[in-house]
Amino acid sequence: MEKLEVKNPTLILDEKICRQNLSNMAERAKKHGLKLVPHFKTHQSLLIGEWYKDYGVQEITVSSFKMAYYFKDKGFSNIHIAFPFNPLLISDLNGIQDQSISIQLVNEEVTKALATDLTKETGFFIEIDTGYGRTGVPIGKLEEIDAILREASFSHKLKFKGFYIHAGHSYYADLEGIHKIQKEIQEAFRILKAKYKSQYTELVCRSGDTPTCSIMDDFEYIDEIGPGNFVFYDITQAEIGSCSREDIAIILAAPVVDIKKGNNEILIHAGGVHLSKDVLNLNGHKNFGEVVYLNELGWEHPTAPSYLKSISQEHGTIHASAQLMDSIKIGDIIGILPIHSCMTADCMKEYKTLNGRMVDHLEGRGITG
Amino acid sequence: MEKLEVKNPTLILDEKICRQNLSNMAERAKKHGLKLVPHFKTHQSLLIGEWYKDYGVQEITVSSFKMAYYFKDKGFSNIHIAFPFNPLLISDLNGIQDQSISIQLVNEEVTKALATDLTKETGFFIEIDTGYGRTGVPIGKLEEIDAILREASFSHKLKFKGFYIHAGHSYYADLEGIHKIQKEIQEAFRILKAKYKSQYTELVCRSGDTPTCSIMDDFEYIDEIGPGNFVFYDITQAEIGSCSREDIAIILAAPVVDIKKGNNEILIHAGGVHLSKDVLNLNGHKNFGEVVYLNELGWEHPTAPSYLKSISQEHGTIHASAQLMDSIKIGDIIGILPIHSCMTADCMKEYKTLNGRMVDHLEGRGITG
C-alpha cells in the first residue's frame, strides 16, 4: 500500500473485499429467489454503484431526495427513496421526469396531500414497523394501512407497489434475536399478503436490514431484500455475526503523531470528523474503532488487538497491545476498522482504492462522476 | 423565518446571537488583559471568520493543515495549527510561503525531524497536559520539555513561542471542577514561566477551552486564550454553565415527516449525518438535541421541553411535550439545538442566516469564499 502515499486521514477501500461482499449477497439473493434492491446510503458513490451492475443489480434504494438526484443524474433508474415522504417535496417530486422513482408512505395525511397535488405517476411502498419503533405503520394497525390505501385510491397517480420493512432492531440483537426478528418480519408479510394480495396482485414484500439478509436462510413471504451496509460491513456487523472482520472493506488510514509509552497509548490524527462518534461497548470498554496493520497488499488483522479508546473532533487515542507498541513509531500510518461504515463514509466524503484511484461520494461529489 | 423556505435539513445561523458571543468573549479578554486567539475549528467559515475582525481578532487557531490552507488562502494570517505536528507534513509546511503559521509540538522525535528538514522559520508552541490525558507533555515531565527545546535549539528555523494548554476535561466538569481545572492550568503556567521565562523572555502561555474562558474570572499566569466553541455554544456548554440556551447561535431546521400520537413521538428528517452522533445523558435519558420553535424572527425556547431521544443515519425521533404535540403537524419545520455545535457544523457543511444568506464552511467550500 506504499504507493498510496497517505499523509493525512484517508478512507481506504479494498475493491476486492467490497466486490466479494456484493457477490456473496447477490448469490444469497439468487439462492433464495429474492430480488436484490440494495441500499446505497452506505457508500453513496457512483463508481461503487456501477460495480453492483456486475452482480445483476438493476434497482436501488436511497434515503433522501439529495441521494436520489445524485444517482438519477448519472444514469441510475428504479430508485426507491426509503424515507417517509416529506410533503414539502411534492413539487420536487413532480419536477423529476424519471417515473421509475418510488417513495415511501407511513401515514394518511401525506398520502392525501400527494393524491391531491401529484401530477405524475409515482409508485409507493408502505413502510411497516414490526418492533423497531423508528418509523412505519405498526403491524397491529391494519386500519392505518387501509386509510393510506383508501387515500391513494382517490388518485390515478399513486401506484401501490408493496410493503417495506427495515427491522433496524436487528443491529442491537444477537443471533437468537435476529432469528426472532426475521420470524416477525415473515409473519407480518404473511398477514399483509393474506389481506391485500387478492386486491393488489402485483404487490411485493421487501425487507431491508443487513443482519437478517446476511445471516438468515429462510425468506418465506419475502420477495425482495434491500440491505445496504453489507457493501463494506464494519465492527458492529462483525460483532452481530453478519460478517467477519476480514469482510470489512474500508479502513481509515491515520497518521501516528505521538506515542505515550508508559500508558500504551498512541495518538493518531483520526477523530469524530473522520470516523463519526459511533461507539460500541466491547469487553467492558468503549471502542471507537479497531486497529489493523497496513502492508504492501492492503492491511492485515493483528493477532493482538488494539482499539480506539477515545476520540474528539480531530484526535484519536489508541489503547495499544504490546505487539503494536513494539513496532510503531511516530510518522507511521495505522489502519482503523470503523464501528459504523455508513457514518464513516459520510464523514470522509471520498475513498482511495488500494491502487490509488480516488472514488466519489455524494458529499464530496464528482471525483469520478 | 418564513422567507428561508426550508424544505430539507438546514443549519440555521442567527448572526446576532453569534456576534453577541464574539463580543462577550472579546470583552472578557480585554477586561482580563488577554489576547484572544480564537479556535476556528467550530465554524470553519471564512465569512464568520471575518466577523471576528470587528471585535479586534488578528490571530487565529485551527486544528489541521487543511483548515490552515482554507483560511490562509483567503487572507488570514498568524494561524496556529493546534494539533501535534504530523512529521509527514514537513514538506507541506516548507511549501507554505506565509511565515506567520505556527505549529504545536509534543515530543522530541518530531522536533528533531523538523530541526533537520525545516527550510524556513516556523514558530511553535509546546502543548502541555494538565490532566485531560489526550495530548501534550504531562506537566510533571519537565525533562521532556527540555528535550524538545534542546532539539529545537539545534535549528535556527524553529522559534519557540510558548506553552499551550487545552484542558478539555472541563467539558465533563461541573462549576467546581472547572474552578479546579483553571487552578491547575494556572499552576502549570506558573511553574513553566518560573523555569523558562528567563531564557525565553518572549514566551507566552495560552489556554484553550471554552468552559474556563467563559466562566472564570482569574487568569493570572495566562497571557492568551484560544476558545472555539463559544462562537455558537451548544447544549453541552449550556449544561456545563458556559452559556444559557439563549446563547446558542445555530439550530438544525428539520422537516416533520410523521407524528405518533399515542407515543408522544415526532419523526423528523434529522439524523447522525446532520447532527453527528454526539449525545448527552440528561435527566436519565439520552438526548441528541433539544427542540426550539421557529417563528418569524428566528426561534424561541419552549416552556415545556422536548428532545431528540434517538437518531439513526437520516431519522430522528423526538420525545415531545404535550404542548408540542398539540401544535405540531406533518410538514412543519422544527428547530433542534445541537449537543455539540462543532460536530454539527462539520456534518452540515454550510449555514443559512436568518435573512437567507448562505454561509461557507470548509467542507462545503466556496459559497461566499
Chai-1 contact restraints between the chains, C-beta under 6 A:
chainA,res_idxA,chainB,res_idxB,connection_type,confidence,min_distance_angstrom,max_distance_angstrom,comment,restraint_id
A,K7,B,L88,contact,1.0,0.0,6.0,A-B,restraint_1
A,S63,B,E314,contact,1.0,0.0,6.0,A-B,restraint_2
A,F83,B,E314,contact,1.0,0.0,6.0,A-B,restraint_3
A,P84,B,V257,contact,1.0,0.0,6.0,A-B,restraint_4
A,P84,B,D258,contact,1.0,0.0,6.0,A-B,restraint_5
A,N86,B,P255,contact,1.0,0.0,6.0,A-B,restraint_6
A,N86,B,V257,contact,1.0,0.0,6.0,A-B,restraint_7
A,N86,B,H269,contact,1.0,0.0,6.0,A-B,restraint_8
A,P87,B,G331,contact,1.0,0.0,6.0,A-B,restraint_9
A,L88,B,K7,contact,1.0,0.0,6.0,A-B,restraint_10
A,L88,B,P255,contact,1.0,0.0,6.0,A-B,restraint_11
A,L88,B,G331,contact,1.0,0.0,6.0,A-B,restraint_12
A,V106,B,D258,contact,1.0,0.0,6.0,A-B,restraint_13
A,N107,B,D258,contact,1.0,0.0,6.0,A-B,restraint_14
A,E109,B,I330,contact,1.0,0.0,6.0,A-B,restraint_15
A,R134,B,H315,contact,1.0,0.0,6.0,A-B,restraint_16
A,T135,B,L267,contact,1.0,0.0,6.0,A-B,restraint_17
A,P255,B,N86,contact,1.0,0.0,6.0,A-B,restraint_18
A,P255,B,L88,contact,1.0,0.0,6.0,A-B,restraint_19
A,V257,B,P84,contact,1.0,0.0,6.0,A-B,restraint_20
A,V257,B,N86,contact,1.0,0.0,6.0,A-B,restraint_21
A,D258,B,P84,contact,1.0,0.0,6.0,A-B,restraint_22
A,D258,B,V106,contact,1.0,0.0,6.0,A-B,restraint_23
A,D258,B,N107,contact,1.0,0.0,6.0,A-B,restraint_24
A,L267,B,T135,contact,1.0,0.0,6.0,A-B,restraint_25
A,H269,B,N86,contact,1.0,0.0,6.0,A-B,restraint_26
A,G272,B,M343,contact,1.0,0.0,6.0,A-B,restraint_27
A,V273,B,D346,contact,1.0,0.0,6.0,A-B,restraint_28
A,S276,B,K277,contact,1.0,0.0,6.0,A-B,restraint_29
A,K277,B,S276,contact,1.0,0.0,6.0,A-B,restraint_30
A,K277,B,K277,contact,1.0,0.0,6.0,A-B,restraint_31
A,K277,B,D278,contact,1.0,0.0,6.0,A-B,restraint_32
A,D278,B,K277,contact,1.0,0.0,6.0,A-B,restraint_33
A,Q313,B,C342,contact,1.0,0.0,6.0,A-B,restraint_34
A,E314,B,S63,contact,1.0,0.0,6.0,A-B,restraint_35
A,E314,B,F83,contact,1.0,0.0,6.0,A-B,restraint_36
A,H315,B,R134,contact,1.0,0.0,6.0,A-B,restraint_37
A,I330,B,E109,contact,1.0,0.0,6.0,A-B,restraint_38
A,G331,B,P87,contact,1.0,0.0,6.0,A-B,restraint_39
A,G331,B,L88,contact,1.0,0.0,6.0,A-B,restraint_40
A,C342,B,Q313,contact,1.0,0.0,6.0,A-B,restraint_41
A,M343,B,G272,contact,1.0,0.0,6.0,A-B,restraint_42
A,D346,B,V273,contact,1.0,0.0,6.0,A-B,restraint_43
